[in-house]
């Protein structure tokens, strides 16, 4: 029996392997991972413990063995023979499969300026270990990119007393994923903490002890970190002749253009009800897609329809965003003692919500907002704005209606 092969032992691949067993699938499951470690979660990488990069493993050797999952660490998959349903590994072995899951994730986007090879990435445990082992109190780090990863790293480094410069080509930070109101508040907090911003600037060169901006400004830097985003890792899918775009294209069931091959996580671009494909980069999305793909590979026919959600911790502030806020949405603000919520209506229907407050203080409200979004409600804007109106009561009313 060929069973199921999973390429990629990150969040999506590993969760899919265990989800297969939870569905009752009893055939062989092989998990192929390029890194030499046990599968681990990426979010804790930006939260070192006593200055040392943390590895929070998803599972142990014992749990893999108990589940009957054959884990191949430090192994690359080099080629897919879709006609014969074989995966060729870097050591020359060929694995046969009945179903194949591509959970190859994403890889860092590369800088192209002179000296780009001097910049460190921030994607894997090895990357995090290299950064934190080289950072010393009193040193200076230049972070290229003012997105979520760059800003989270800036917050951690400032907490260690490290000087931080953030260089961003756009005129503001966090512009891609974070609602403008909360992006501005987070940047202001970084300003308060002493982060130096260089906005609307590109890189001319990275030198051994500094970076040079396109306007000629020279910024001393003991360490340079590239955090300019990621691109889906779809090379093996492309070589196999699968349909690709901004990711490995799948239908709503997470099947690729080959019905025996599925994709999930950061590498997958999923068909949307209104047309087109969308790729989501978040920890929870990786888990949700993995579980859906696993059930479908085991024989179900379940469409993927989870609400996008992500969070970010910066200093003592916690940001959560559910759904996909767009500039054209009607915005409703609710001010609370512990922070602020912003709701987004599209033609009267609640489609997204975001919150920024102390720590995890708004988690309950965002969860209730998610449930309201899933219910497809069109709430009274005045009720959303009124902190005296309980979101749980709105949900109960919506379900009753």
C-alpha positions as CSV (number, residue, x, y, z in Angstrom):
1,X,0.0,0.0,0.0
2,X,1.5,3.3,-1.1
3,X,-0.3,5.5,1.4
4,X,0.2,9.2,1.8
5,X,3.4,11.2,1.5
6,X,3.7,14.8,2.9
7,X,6.5,17.1,1.6
8,X,7.2,19.7,4.3
9,X,7.4,19.1,8.0
10,X,6.3,22.6,9.2
11,X,3.0,23.4,10.9
12,X,0.8,22.4,7.9
13,X,2.6,19.2,7.1
14,X,3.0,17.9,10.6
15,X,-0.6,18.7,11.6
16,X,-1.9,17.0,8.5
17,X,0.0,13.8,9.3
18,X,-1.6,13.7,12.8
19,X,-5.0,14.7,11.4
20,X,-4.9,11.7,9.0
21,X,-4.6,9.4,12.0
22,X,-7.4,11.2,13.8
23,X,-9.7,10.6,10.8
24,X,-9.0,6.9,11.1
25,X,-6.6,6.6,8.1
26,X,-4.6,3.5,8.8
27,X,-2.3,3.4,5.8
28,X,1.4,4.5,5.6
29,X,2.1,8.2,6.3
30,X,5.5,9.5,5.5
31,X,6.5,13.1,6.5
32,X,9.5,14.6,4.7
33,X,11.2,17.6,6.2
34,X,14.3,19.5,5.0
35,X,15.4,20.7,8.5
36,X,17.3,18.3,10.8
37,X,15.1,19.0,13.8
38,X,11.8,17.7,15.0
39,X,8.9,19.7,13.6
40,X,8.5,23.0,15.4
41,X,6.3,26.1,15.6
42,X,7.6,29.3,14.0
43,X,5.9,32.1,16.1
44,X,8.0,31.4,19.2
45,X,11.2,32.0,17.2
46,X,10.7,35.8,17.7
47,X,10.5,35.3,21.5
48,X,13.9,34.2,22.7
49,X,14.3,32.9,26.3
50,X,17.3,34.4,28.2
51,X,18.6,35.7,24.8
52,X,18.6,32.3,23.2
53,X,16.3,31.3,20.3
54,X,13.5,29.0,21.5
55,X,12.4,25.8,19.7
56,X,8.8,24.8,20.6
57,X,8.4,21.4,19.0
58,X,5.0,20.3,17.6
59,X,5.6,16.7,18.6
60,X,8.1,14.3,20.0
61,X,9.8,11.3,18.6
62,X,7.5,9.2,20.7
63,X,4.3,10.8,19.5
64,X,5.4,10.4,15.9
65,X,6.2,6.7,16.5
66,X,3.0,6.1,18.4
67,X,1.0,7.6,15.5
68,X,2.8,5.4,13.0
69,X,4.2,8.4,11.1
70,X,7.5,7.8,9.3
71,X,9.4,11.1,9.7
72,X,12.4,11.8,7.4
73,X,14.3,14.8,8.8
74,X,17.0,16.6,6.9
75,X,15.7,15.2,3.7
76,X,14.7,17.1,0.5
77,X,12.2,16.1,-2.1
78,X,13.7,16.8,-5.5
79,X,11.2,15.7,-8.0
80,X,7.6,14.5,-8.4
81,X,6.8,11.9,-11.0
82,X,3.0,12.5,-11.1
83,X,2.4,9.9,-13.8
84,X,4.0,7.1,-11.7
85,X,3.0,8.7,-8.4
86,X,6.6,8.7,-7.1
87,X,8.5,11.4,-5.1
88,X,12.3,11.3,-5.6
89,X,14.3,12.2,-2.5
90,X,17.7,13.8,-2.3
91,X,19.4,10.6,-1.3
92,X,18.1,8.9,-4.5
93,X,15.2,7.0,-2.9
94,X,11.8,7.1,-4.5
95,X,8.6,7.1,-2.4
96,X,5.3,6.0,-4.0
97,X,2.0,7.5,-3.0
98,X,-1.7,7.2,-3.4
99,X,-2.1,10.8,-2.2
100,X,0.6,13.5,-1.9
101,X,0.4,16.7,0.2
102,X,2.6,19.6,-0.7
103,X,3.2,21.6,2.5
104,X,6.4,23.2,1.3
105,X,5.7,26.6,3.0
106,X,7.4,29.7,1.9
107,X,11.0,31.0,1.7
108,X,12.4,34.5,2.3
109,X,12.3,37.0,-0.5
110,X,15.9,37.9,-1.4
111,X,17.6,41.3,-1.3
112,X,19.3,42.3,-4.6
113,X,21.6,45.1,-3.5
114,X,25.4,44.8,-3.4
115,X,26.4,43.0,-0.2
116,X,23.0,41.3,0.1
117,X,24.7,38.0,1.1
118,X,25.6,39.7,4.4
119,X,22.0,40.0,5.5
120,X,20.6,37.3,7.8
121,X,17.1,35.9,7.1
122,X,14.5,35.3,9.9
123,X,12.5,32.3,9.0
124,X,13.9,29.1,10.5
125,X,15.3,28.1,13.9
126,X,18.8,28.3,12.5
127,X,18.1,31.9,11.3
128,X,16.8,32.9,14.8
129,X,19.8,31.2,16.5
130,X,22.2,33.0,14.2
131,X,20.6,36.4,14.9
132,X,20.3,36.2,18.7
133,X,23.7,34.6,19.1
134,X,25.3,37.6,17.3
135,X,23.3,40.3,19.0
136,X,24.9,41.9,22.1
137,X,23.6,44.6,24.4
138,X,24.8,47.9,23.1
139,X,25.0,46.7,19.5
140,X,23.0,47.9,16.6
141,X,20.8,45.9,14.2
142,X,19.4,47.1,10.9
143,X,16.1,45.4,10.0
144,X,15.2,45.7,6.3
145,X,11.4,45.6,6.1
146,X,8.8,47.1,8.3
147,X,6.2,44.3,8.1
148,X,5.0,42.2,11.0
149,X,8.1,40.0,11.2
150,X,10.5,43.0,11.1
151,X,8.4,45.0,13.7
152,X,8.1,42.0,16.1
153,X,11.9,41.4,15.9
154,X,12.4,45.2,16.5
155,X,10.3,45.0,19.7
156,X,12.3,41.9,21.0
157,X,15.6,43.5,20.3
158,X,14.7,46.8,22.0
159,X,13.7,44.8,25.0
160,X,17.3,43.5,25.1
161,X,18.7,47.0,24.9
162,X,19.8,46.6,21.3
163,X,19.8,49.7,19.0
164,X,17.4,49.1,16.1
165,X,17.0,50.8,12.7
166,X,14.0,49.8,10.6
167,X,14.4,50.5,6.8
168,X,11.1,50.3,4.8
169,X,10.6,51.2,1.2
170,X,7.0,52.2,1.8
171,X,6.1,55.5,3.5
172,X,4.6,53.7,6.5
173,X,5.2,50.4,8.3
174,X,2.8,47.5,8.6
175,X,0.9,48.6,5.5
176,X,0.1,45.3,3.9
177,X,-1.8,43.4,6.6
178,X,-2.6,45.7,9.5
179,X,-5.5,48.2,9.5
180,X,-4.1,51.8,9.3
181,X,-5.3,52.9,12.7
182,X,-3.5,50.1,14.5
183,X,-0.4,50.2,12.3
184,X,0.0,53.9,13.2
185,X,-0.4,53.1,16.9
186,X,2.1,50.3,16.8
187,X,4.7,52.5,15.0
188,X,4.2,55.2,17.5
189,X,4.9,52.7,20.3
190,X,8.1,51.7,18.5
191,X,9.1,55.4,18.3
192,X,8.6,55.7,22.1
193,X,10.8,52.7,22.6
194,X,13.6,54.3,20.6
195,X,13.4,52.5,17.2
196,X,14.8,54.6,14.4
197,X,12.7,54.5,11.2
198,X,13.9,55.2,7.7
199,X,10.7,55.2,5.6
200,X,10.5,55.6,1.8
201,X,14.0,54.3,1.5
202,X,15.7,51.5,-0.3
203,X,19.1,49.9,0.1
204,X,22.1,50.9,-2.0
205,X,24.6,48.6,-0.3
206,X,25.2,46.4,2.8
207,X,28.7,46.7,4.1
208,X,30.4,44.6,6.8
209,X,29.7,47.2,9.5
210,X,26.9,49.4,8.0
211,X,24.1,49.8,5.4
212,X,23.9,52.5,2.8
213,X,20.4,53.9,1.9
214,X,19.5,55.0,-1.6
215,X,19.7,58.7,-0.5
216,X,23.3,58.1,0.7
217,X,22.6,57.9,4.4
218,X,25.0,55.5,6.1
219,X,23.7,53.6,9.1
220,X,26.1,51.7,11.3
221,X,25.0,48.1,11.9
222,X,26.6,45.2,13.6
223,X,23.9,42.8,12.3
224,X,21.6,43.2,9.2
225,X,18.4,41.2,9.1
226,X,16.3,40.9,5.9
227,X,12.6,40.8,6.6
228,X,11.1,41.8,3.3
229,X,8.5,39.1,3.1
230,X,8.3,35.6,1.7
231,X,7.4,33.9,-1.6
232,X,5.6,30.5,-1.8
233,X,8.0,27.6,-2.2
234,X,6.4,26.0,-5.3
235,X,9.5,25.0,-7.3
236,X,8.9,21.2,-7.1
237,X,5.2,21.7,-8.0
238,X,6.1,23.8,-11.0
239,X,8.6,21.3,-12.2
240,X,5.9,18.6,-11.9
241,X,3.6,20.5,-14.2
242,X,1.1,21.5,-11.6
243,X,-0.8,24.8,-12.0
244,X,0.9,27.6,-10.1
245,X,0.5,31.3,-9.7
246,X,1.0,33.2,-6.4
247,X,1.3,29.7,-4.9
248,X,0.3,26.2,-5.8
249,X,-3.2,26.6,-7.2
250,X,-5.9,24.4,-5.5
251,X,-9.6,24.1,-5.7
252,X,-11.8,24.6,-2.6
253,X,-11.0,21.1,-1.5
254,X,-7.3,21.9,-1.6
255,X,-6.7,19.6,-4.6
256,X,-4.1,20.8,-7.1
257,X,-4.5,20.4,-10.8
258,X,-3.5,16.8,-10.3
259,X,-6.4,15.1,-8.3
260,X,-3.9,12.9,-6.4
261,X,-1.9,15.9,-5.1
262,X,-3.1,18.4,-2.5
263,X,-1.5,21.6,-1.1
264,X,-1.9,23.4,2.2
265,X,-0.3,26.2,4.2
266,X,1.9,29.1,3.0
267,X,2.5,27.5,-0.4
268,X,-1.2,27.0,-1.3
269,X,-3.3,29.5,-3.2
270,X,-6.9,28.4,-2.7
271,X,-9.8,29.0,-5.1
272,X,-12.2,31.6,-3.8
273,X,-16.0,31.6,-4.2
274,X,-16.0,34.9,-6.0
275,X,-13.2,33.8,-8.4
276,X,-9.5,33.9,-8.3
277,X,-7.1,32.3,-5.8
278,X,-5.9,33.5,-2.4
279,X,-2.8,32.6,-0.3
280,X,-2.8,33.1,3.4
281,X,0.3,33.3,5.6
282,X,-0.6,32.5,9.2
283,X,-0.1,29.9,11.8
284,X,-3.8,29.1,12.2
285,X,-4.4,29.0,8.5
286,X,-1.6,26.4,8.2
287,X,-3.3,24.3,10.8
288,X,-6.8,24.7,9.4
289,X,-5.8,23.9,5.8
290,X,-3.8,20.9,7.0
291,X,-6.7,19.4,8.8
292,X,-9.1,20.0,5.8
293,X,-6.6,18.5,3.4
294,X,-6.0,15.5,5.6
295,X,-9.7,14.7,5.8
296,X,-10.1,15.1,2.1
297,X,-7.1,12.9,1.3
298,X,-8.7,10.3,3.6
299,X,-11.9,10.4,1.5
300,X,-14.0,13.4,2.7
301,X,-15.2,16.2,0.4
302,X,-14.9,19.2,2.6
303,X,-14.4,22.7,1.3
304,X,-12.0,25.0,3.0
305,X,-13.8,28.1,4.3
306,X,-12.0,29.2,7.5
307,X,-12.0,32.9,8.4
308,X,-8.4,34.3,8.1
309,X,-6.9,35.3,11.4
310,X,-3.5,36.4,12.7
311,X,-2.0,38.0,15.8
312,X,1.1,39.9,16.6
313,X,2.7,40.7,20.0
314,X,4.8,43.9,20.1
315,X,6.0,45.1,23.5
316,X,3.0,44.8,25.8
317,X,0.5,45.3,22.9
318,X,-1.4,42.5,21.3
319,X,-2.9,42.8,17.8
320,X,-5.5,40.4,16.4
321,X,-7.2,40.6,13.0
322,X,-10.0,38.3,11.9
323,X,-11.2,38.4,8.3
324,X,-9.7,40.7,5.5
325,X,-10.3,44.4,6.2
326,X,-10.3,46.4,3.0
327,X,-10.0,50.2,2.4
328,X,-13.6,50.3,1.0
329,X,-15.2,48.8,4.1
330,X,-17.3,50.8,6.5
331,X,-15.3,51.1,9.7
332,X,-16.9,51.1,13.1
333,X,-14.7,51.8,16.2
334,X,-15.4,50.6,19.7
335,X,-13.3,52.0,22.5
336,X,-12.8,49.8,25.5
337,X,-10.8,50.3,28.7
338,X,-8.3,47.7,27.7
339,X,-8.0,48.8,24.1
340,X,-9.8,49.4,20.8
341,X,-11.8,47.2,18.4
342,X,-12.5,48.1,14.8
343,X,-15.3,46.4,12.9
344,X,-15.5,46.3,9.1
345,X,-18.8,46.2,7.2
346,X,-19.3,45.4,3.5
347,X,-22.7,46.4,2.3
348,X,-23.9,46.2,5.9
349,X,-22.5,42.7,6.6
350,X,-19.8,42.2,9.1
351,X,-16.8,40.8,7.3
352,X,-13.7,41.6,9.5
353,X,-12.7,42.8,12.9
354,X,-9.4,43.9,14.5
355,X,-8.3,44.7,18.0
356,X,-5.3,46.3,19.7
357,X,-4.9,46.3,23.4
358,X,-2.9,45.2,26.4
359,X,-1.6,41.7,25.9
360,X,-4.3,39.2,25.2
361,X,-7.1,41.4,26.7
362,X,-9.2,41.5,23.5
363,X,-9.0,37.9,22.6
364,X,-12.5,37.1,23.8
365,X,-14.0,40.0,21.8
366,X,-12.2,39.0,18.6
367,X,-13.4,35.4,19.0
368,X,-17.0,36.6,19.3
369,X,-16.4,38.9,16.3
370,X,-15.2,35.9,14.3
371,X,-18.4,34.0,15.2
372,X,-20.5,37.0,14.1
373,X,-18.6,37.1,10.8
374,X,-19.2,33.3,10.3
375,X,-22.9,33.8,11.0
376,X,-23.1,36.3,8.1
377,X,-24.8,39.0,10.3
378,X,-25.6,42.6,9.4
379,X,-25.4,44.2,12.8
380,X,-26.6,47.8,13.7
381,X,-23.4,50.0,13.4
382,X,-24.5,51.8,16.6
383,X,-24.6,48.5,18.5
384,X,-21.1,47.7,17.3
385,X,-19.7,51.1,18.4
386,X,-21.4,50.9,21.8
387,X,-19.1,49.2,24.4
388,X,-22.2,48.7,26.6
389,X,-23.6,46.2,24.0
390,X,-22.3,42.8,24.6
391,X,-21.1,41.0,21.5
392,X,-22.2,37.7,22.9
393,X,-25.8,39.1,23.1
394,X,-25.5,40.2,19.4
395,X,-24.5,36.7,18.5
396,X,-27.4,35.1,20.4
397,X,-29.8,37.5,18.7
398,X,-28.3,36.7,15.3
399,X,-28.6,33.0,15.9
400,X,-32.1,33.3,17.1
401,X,-33.1,35.3,14.0
